[in-house]
């Protein structure tokens, strides 16, 4: 009996090995290597890494990528660019990217660099090595896709799968208009971090807001790493400002919001990029003083909504795998970039860069945050207010410890609330 049992067990084991080998023969030999240059100590870096790895695990579990009938898995090589850290030169991010290309022999680049300055500088390096790249986190400057459009033949390998600063400004102005109509809020004070996309966005916001009938009462620029915002907040109060428009991706922005609450500043904090408030742990980190804070998380799926059939499936899968809900700008976009790349490779039937570029330009698929297509001239994802038409953003407000999507109306789960110490018309 023992011998028979042993033979049966051995037979079962050999059968399982043969089955696995027959299904995944290429997985140990011929992976498609994704390079992820990310500032991993910051939310726009680690959430992108988690989004990418979640998608890779799902795709590999489902059989991998089909390239001319051959099933190949994705593997991920992550490198810390440190480009979101104060004082780190752009050259360090470029050296990290080059190590991925030359030492790790990656086939494609996903994620970053995260800082706009570093991503712009990286474009020439990507062009030199003909590496297809999809920016998924950070990099909000419109100069990125304008550079592709201006010099397409050189920079055609560069794509961006999330919205950018001009899109965010349009979404903010739409919300300002609603606040003006509903509550009579007309005075805006702008606070921005001293980085390229934020400085540029602050200037554009000042111009656009003024042209739409809002009074811009002041603009303050803060060095990365600033830890005291009290003087600027008192200026907000003294000027009678009613909305604080914030452009900051540094974690110290949580201090700004705690000080806003403690000082009972009668103005609504409304972040265009506001990394600290995007994260699920923000409520606990501020002891609930983040109540009423609004922020733009750029893509649906980074806060709970029913934008598409993908949205909550992704949201729940991310939470299950990482033990935390999707955290910021780069979560859903990084996840979708892997699926979009898989689709393009399979349609191209090759990893050859120019053919994958063409396939990406022809992308038209539904995803976590709506219909995903790229402008064929600029390689910027096409944004929309309805997920049926394009990539949809999300503006959320912290209400009673929860992130509630309040914009766009097509996916909203609630409406904007004002703090009780604000006087309105």
C-alpha positions as CSV (number, residue, x, y, z in Angstrom):
1,X,0.0,0.0,0.0
2,X,2.8,2.4,0.9
3,X,4.5,1.7,-2.4
4,X,1.3,2.2,-4.4
5,X,0.7,5.5,-2.6
6,X,4.2,6.6,-3.3
7,X,3.9,5.8,-7.0
8,X,0.5,7.6,-7.2
9,X,2.0,10.7,-5.5
10,X,5.0,10.6,-7.8
11,X,2.8,10.3,-10.8
12,X,0.7,13.3,-9.7
13,X,3.8,15.4,-9.1
14,X,5.3,14.6,-12.5
15,X,2.0,15.3,-14.2
16,X,1.7,18.7,-12.5
17,X,5.3,19.6,-13.5
18,X,4.5,18.7,-17.1
19,X,1.3,20.7,-17.1
20,X,3.0,23.8,-15.7
21,X,5.9,23.4,-18.2
22,X,3.6,23.1,-21.1
23,X,1.6,26.2,-20.2
24,X,4.6,28.4,-19.2
25,X,7.5,27.1,-21.3
26,X,8.9,30.6,-22.0
27,X,8.5,32.1,-18.6
28,X,11.8,31.1,-17.3
29,X,13.7,31.9,-20.5
30,X,12.3,34.9,-22.3
31,X,10.7,37.6,-20.2
32,X,9.8,41.1,-21.4
33,X,11.6,43.4,-19.0
34,X,9.9,46.6,-17.8
35,X,12.1,49.2,-16.3
36,X,10.5,51.5,-13.7
37,X,12.6,54.6,-12.8
38,X,10.8,56.0,-9.8
39,X,11.4,58.2,-6.8
40,X,10.5,55.3,-4.5
41,X,10.6,57.2,-1.2
42,X,7.6,59.4,-2.3
43,X,4.0,58.5,-2.9
44,X,4.1,59.1,-6.7
45,X,7.0,56.6,-6.8
46,X,5.8,53.8,-4.6
47,X,2.2,53.9,-5.7
48,X,3.4,53.6,-9.3
49,X,5.6,50.7,-8.4
50,X,2.6,48.9,-6.7
51,X,0.3,49.6,-9.7
52,X,2.8,48.2,-12.2
53,X,3.5,45.1,-10.1
54,X,-0.2,44.4,-9.5
55,X,-0.8,44.5,-13.3
56,X,2.2,42.4,-14.0
57,X,1.1,39.7,-11.5
58,X,-2.4,39.6,-13.0
59,X,-1.1,39.4,-16.6
60,X,1.4,36.7,-15.8
61,X,-1.2,34.7,-13.9
62,X,-3.4,34.8,-17.0
63,X,-0.7,33.5,-19.3
64,X,1.5,36.5,-20.0
65,X,1.9,38.4,-23.3
66,X,1.4,36.7,-26.6
67,X,4.1,37.6,-29.1
68,X,3.6,35.8,-32.4
69,X,2.1,32.8,-30.6
70,X,4.8,32.7,-27.9
71,X,3.6,33.3,-24.3
72,X,6.1,35.6,-22.5
73,X,5.9,37.0,-19.0
74,X,6.6,40.5,-17.8
75,X,9.3,41.1,-15.2
76,X,9.9,44.5,-13.5
77,X,13.2,46.2,-12.7
78,X,12.6,49.2,-10.3
79,X,15.3,51.8,-9.7
80,X,15.2,54.7,-7.3
81,X,15.7,58.0,-9.2
82,X,15.4,60.1,-6.1
83,X,14.2,63.0,-8.3
84,X,11.4,64.0,-5.9
85,X,13.8,64.5,-3.1
86,X,14.9,68.1,-2.2
87,X,18.3,69.0,-3.7
88,X,18.8,65.9,-5.8
89,X,20.1,66.9,-9.2
90,X,18.4,65.8,-12.4
91,X,21.6,64.1,-13.5
92,X,21.0,61.4,-10.8
93,X,17.7,60.4,-12.3
94,X,19.3,60.2,-15.8
95,X,22.1,58.0,-14.5
96,X,19.5,55.7,-12.9
97,X,17.5,55.5,-16.1
98,X,20.7,54.7,-18.1
99,X,21.6,51.9,-15.7
100,X,18.1,50.4,-16.4
101,X,18.7,50.6,-20.1
102,X,22.4,49.5,-20.3
103,X,22.8,47.2,-17.3
104,X,19.4,45.7,-16.8
105,X,18.7,45.5,-20.5
106,X,15.0,46.6,-20.1
107,X,12.7,46.4,-23.1
108,X,10.4,49.2,-22.1
109,X,10.2,52.1,-19.6
110,X,7.1,52.7,-17.4
111,X,6.5,55.1,-14.6
112,X,8.9,58.0,-14.4
113,X,11.1,59.8,-13.7
114,X,8.5,61.5,-11.6
115,X,9.7,65.1,-11.5
116,X,8.8,67.1,-14.6
117,X,12.4,68.5,-15.0
118,X,13.8,65.0,-14.8
119,X,11.3,63.5,-17.2
120,X,11.9,66.3,-19.8
121,X,15.7,65.7,-19.6
122,X,15.2,61.9,-19.9
123,X,13.4,62.3,-23.3
124,X,16.7,62.6,-25.2
125,X,18.1,59.5,-23.5
126,X,15.0,57.5,-24.4
127,X,15.3,58.8,-28.0
128,X,19.0,57.8,-28.1
129,X,18.3,54.2,-27.1
130,X,14.9,54.0,-28.9
131,X,13.1,52.9,-25.7
132,X,9.4,53.2,-25.6
133,X,8.3,55.0,-22.4
134,X,4.9,55.6,-20.9
135,X,4.9,58.2,-18.1
136,X,2.4,57.2,-15.5
137,X,3.1,59.2,-12.3
138,X,4.1,62.8,-11.7
139,X,5.2,64.8,-14.8
140,X,2.3,67.2,-15.1
141,X,4.0,69.8,-17.2
142,X,2.4,70.4,-20.7
143,X,5.9,70.8,-22.1
144,X,6.2,67.0,-22.1
145,X,3.6,66.3,-24.8
146,X,4.3,69.6,-26.6
147,X,7.9,68.4,-27.0
148,X,6.8,65.2,-28.6
149,X,4.5,67.1,-31.0
150,X,7.2,69.6,-31.9
151,X,9.9,67.0,-32.6
152,X,7.9,63.9,-33.3
153,X,10.6,61.9,-35.1
154,X,13.0,62.3,-32.3
155,X,10.7,61.9,-29.3
156,X,8.0,59.6,-30.7
157,X,9.0,57.0,-28.1
158,X,7.5,59.1,-25.3
159,X,3.9,58.7,-24.1
160,X,1.9,59.9,-21.1
161,X,-1.1,58.0,-19.9
162,X,-2.5,60.6,-17.4
163,X,-3.8,64.1,-17.5
164,X,-1.5,67.2,-17.2
165,X,-1.5,70.6,-15.6
166,X,-3.7,72.3,-18.2
167,X,-6.3,69.6,-17.7
168,X,-6.2,70.0,-14.0
169,X,-6.6,73.8,-14.3
170,X,-9.7,73.3,-16.4
171,X,-11.2,70.9,-13.8
172,X,-10.4,73.3,-11.0
173,X,-12.0,76.3,-12.8
174,X,-15.1,74.2,-13.4
175,X,-15.3,73.5,-9.6
176,X,-14.6,77.2,-8.8
177,X,-17.5,78.2,-11.0
178,X,-19.8,75.9,-9.1
179,X,-18.6,77.2,-5.8
180,X,-19.1,80.8,-7.0
181,X,-22.6,80.0,-8.1
182,X,-23.6,78.0,-5.0
183,X,-21.7,79.8,-2.2
184,X,-20.5,83.1,-3.7
185,X,-16.8,82.2,-3.4
186,X,-14.8,84.6,-5.7
187,X,-11.4,85.2,-4.0
188,X,-8.6,82.7,-4.7
189,X,-5.1,82.5,-3.1
190,X,-2.6,80.3,-4.8
191,X,0.1,78.3,-3.0
192,X,2.7,76.4,-5.1
193,X,5.8,74.3,-4.6
194,X,9.0,75.6,-6.2
195,X,9.1,73.0,-9.0
196,X,8.5,73.3,-12.7
197,X,4.9,72.1,-13.1
198,X,3.7,73.9,-10.0
199,X,5.3,77.2,-10.7
200,X,4.0,77.1,-14.3
201,X,0.5,76.0,-13.2
202,X,0.3,78.8,-10.6
203,X,1.0,81.3,-13.3
204,X,-1.6,79.8,-15.7
205,X,-4.2,79.5,-12.9
206,X,-3.7,83.1,-11.9
207,X,-4.4,84.2,-15.5
208,X,-7.3,81.8,-16.2
209,X,-9.0,82.5,-12.8
210,X,-8.8,86.2,-13.4
211,X,-10.3,85.9,-16.8
212,X,-13.2,83.9,-15.4
213,X,-14.2,86.6,-12.9
214,X,-12.2,85.4,-9.8
215,X,-10.0,87.7,-7.8
216,X,-6.5,86.3,-7.3
217,X,-5.5,87.8,-3.9
218,X,-2.0,86.5,-3.8
219,X,0.5,83.8,-4.9
220,X,3.1,82.2,-2.6
221,X,5.9,79.9,-3.8
222,X,7.4,77.4,-1.2
223,X,10.7,75.6,-1.5
224,X,10.5,71.8,-1.4
225,X,10.6,70.6,2.2
226,X,9.0,73.7,3.8
227,X,7.5,72.9,7.2
228,X,5.9,76.2,8.3
229,X,3.1,77.8,6.3
230,X,1.5,79.9,9.0
231,X,2.5,83.3,7.7
232,X,1.1,82.6,4.2
233,X,-2.1,81.2,5.8
234,X,-2.5,84.4,7.8
235,X,-2.1,86.3,4.6
236,X,-4.9,84.2,3.1
237,X,-7.1,85.3,6.0
238,X,-6.1,89.0,5.9
239,X,-6.9,89.2,2.2
240,X,-10.4,87.8,2.6
241,X,-9.6,84.8,0.4
242,X,-12.2,82.1,0.1
243,X,-10.4,79.4,-1.8
244,X,-6.8,78.2,-1.4
245,X,-5.5,76.7,-4.6
246,X,-2.6,74.4,-3.7
247,X,0.0,72.8,-6.1
248,X,2.3,70.6,-4.0
249,X,3.6,67.1,-4.3
250,X,5.8,67.2,-1.2
251,X,4.6,65.3,1.9
252,X,5.0,68.4,4.1
253,X,1.8,69.7,2.6
254,X,0.1,67.8,5.4
255,X,1.6,70.3,7.8
256,X,0.0,73.1,5.7
257,X,-3.4,71.5,6.1
258,X,-3.1,70.9,9.9
259,X,-2.1,74.6,10.3
260,X,-5.0,75.6,8.2
261,X,-7.4,73.7,10.5
262,X,-5.7,74.9,13.7
263,X,-5.9,78.6,12.6
264,X,-9.5,78.1,11.4
265,X,-8.7,79.9,8.1
266,X,-12.0,80.8,6.5
267,X,-11.0,79.5,3.0
268,X,-11.5,76.1,1.4
269,X,-8.2,74.2,0.7
270,X,-8.4,72.9,-2.9
271,X,-5.4,71.1,-4.2
272,X,-4.7,70.6,-7.8
273,X,-1.8,68.4,-6.9
274,X,-1.7,67.7,-3.1
275,X,0.2,64.5,-2.5
276,X,-0.4,64.3,1.3
277,X,-4.2,64.5,1.0
278,X,-4.4,62.0,-1.8
279,X,-3.3,59.1,0.5
280,X,-5.7,57.0,2.5
281,X,-3.6,57.6,5.7
282,X,-4.1,61.4,5.5
283,X,-7.0,61.4,7.9
284,X,-5.0,59.6,10.6
285,X,-1.9,61.5,9.9
286,X,-3.7,64.9,10.5
287,X,-5.8,63.6,13.4
288,X,-8.9,64.4,11.3
289,X,-7.8,67.9,10.6
290,X,-7.8,67.1,6.9
291,X,-11.6,67.4,7.0
292,X,-13.0,69.4,4.0
293,X,-9.7,69.3,2.1
294,X,-10.1,68.8,-1.6
295,X,-7.6,67.4,-4.0
296,X,-7.3,66.2,-7.6
297,X,-6.0,62.7,-7.9
298,X,-5.9,63.0,-11.7
299,X,-7.4,59.6,-12.7
300,X,-10.5,57.7,-11.6
301,X,-9.6,54.6,-9.6
302,X,-7.3,56.5,-7.2
303,X,-10.4,57.1,-5.0
304,X,-13.5,54.9,-4.9
305,X,-16.1,55.4,-7.7
306,X,-17.9,53.5,-10.4
307,X,-16.3,55.1,-13.4
308,X,-16.1,51.8,-15.4
309,X,-16.4,48.1,-14.7
310,X,-12.6,48.0,-14.1
311,X,-12.6,50.7,-11.4
312,X,-13.5,49.0,-8.2
313,X,-12.0,45.7,-9.4
314,X,-8.7,47.5,-9.6
315,X,-9.3,49.4,-6.4
316,X,-10.1,46.3,-4.4
317,X,-7.3,44.2,-5.9
318,X,-4.8,46.9,-5.1
319,X,-6.0,47.1,-1.5
320,X,-5.9,43.3,-1.1
321,X,-2.4,43.0,-2.5
322,X,-0.8,45.9,-0.7
323,X,-2.9,46.3,2.4
324,X,-3.8,49.9,1.6
325,X,-6.2,51.5,-0.8
326,X,-4.8,53.2,-4.0
327,X,-2.7,56.0,-2.8
328,X,-2.2,58.8,-5.3
329,X,-1.9,60.1,-8.8
330,X,0.2,57.2,-10.1
331,X,-1.8,54.2,-8.9
332,X,-4.4,53.5,-11.6
333,X,-2.4,55.0,-14.4
334,X,0.6,52.8,-13.7
335,X,-1.6,49.8,-13.5
336,X,-3.3,50.6,-16.8
337,X,0.0,51.4,-18.6
338,X,1.0,47.7,-18.3
339,X,-2.2,46.5,-19.8
340,X,-2.0,49.2,-22.6
341,X,1.5,48.1,-23.4
342,X,0.5,44.4,-23.4
343,X,-2.3,45.2,-25.9
344,X,0.1,47.2,-28.1
345,X,2.8,44.5,-28.1
346,X,0.3,41.8,-29.0
347,X,-1.2,43.9,-31.9
348,X,2.3,44.8,-33.1
349,X,3.5,41.1,-32.8
350,X,6.9,42.3,-31.8
351,X,8.9,44.3,-29.2
352,X,10.5,46.4,-32.0
353,X,10.2,50.0,-30.8
354,X,8.9,51.7,-33.9
355,X,6.1,49.1,-34.4
356,X,5.1,49.3,-30.8
357,X,4.9,53.1,-31.1
358,X,2.5,52.7,-34.0
359,X,0.4,50.2,-32.1
360,X,0.3,52.5,-29.0
361,X,-0.9,55.3,-31.3
362,X,-3.8,53.1,-32.4
363,X,-4.8,52.1,-28.8
364,X,-8.5,52.3,-28.1
365,X,-9.5,50.3,-25.0
366,X,-11.5,50.7,-21.8
367,X,-9.7,50.8,-18.5
368,X,-9.9,51.8,-14.9
369,X,-10.5,55.4,-15.6
370,X,-12.3,55.3,-18.9
371,X,-11.6,55.0,-22.6
372,X,-7.9,55.1,-23.3
373,X,-6.5,56.6,-26.5
374,X,-3.4,58.7,-27.3
375,X,-3.2,61.8,-29.4
376,X,-1.2,60.4,-32.3
377,X,0.8,63.6,-32.7
378,X,1.6,64.4,-29.0
379,X,1.2,61.0,-27.4
380,X,-0.8,62.6,-24.6
381,X,-3.7,60.5,-23.3
382,X,-7.1,62.0,-24.4
383,X,-9.0,63.2,-21.4
384,X,-12.8,63.6,-21.0
385,X,-15.5,64.3,-18.5
386,X,-17.3,61.0,-19.3
387,X,-15.5,57.7,-19.1
388,X,-17.2,56.6,-22.3
389,X,-15.3,59.3,-24.1
390,X,-11.8,59.3,-22.6
391,X,-9.6,59.3,-19.5
392,X,-11.6,60.7,-16.6
393,X,-10.1,62.5,-13.6
394,X,-11.2,62.5,-10.0
395,X,-11.5,65.3,-7.5
396,X,-12.1,64.1,-4.0
397,X,-13.0,65.7,-0.7
398,X,-12.3,64.4,2.8
399,X,-15.6,64.0,4.5
400,X,-15.9,62.2,7.9
401,X,-12.7,60.2,7.4
402,X,-13.5,59.1,3.8
403,X,-12.3,60.2,0.4
404,X,-15.5,61.2,-1.5
405,X,-15.3,61.8,-5.3
406,X,-17.1,65.1,-6.0
407,X,-16.1,65.6,-9.6
408,X,-16.7,65.0,-12.5
409,X,-20.5,64.6,-12.1
410,X,-20.5,61.5,-14.3
411,X,-18.7,59.5,-11.5
412,X,-19.3,61.7,-8.4
413,X,-20.3,60.0,-5.1
414,X,-21.1,63.3,-3.2
415,X,-20.9,67.1,-3.3
416,X,-18.5,69.7,-1.9
417,X,-19.0,70.7,1.8
418,X,-17.7,73.9,3.4
419,X,-16.1,74.1,6.9
420,X,-18.5,75.5,9.5
421,X,-16.3,78.5,10.2
422,X,-16.6,79.8,6.6
423,X,-19.1,82.6,6.0
424,X,-20.7,82.5,2.6
425,X,-23.1,84.7,0.7
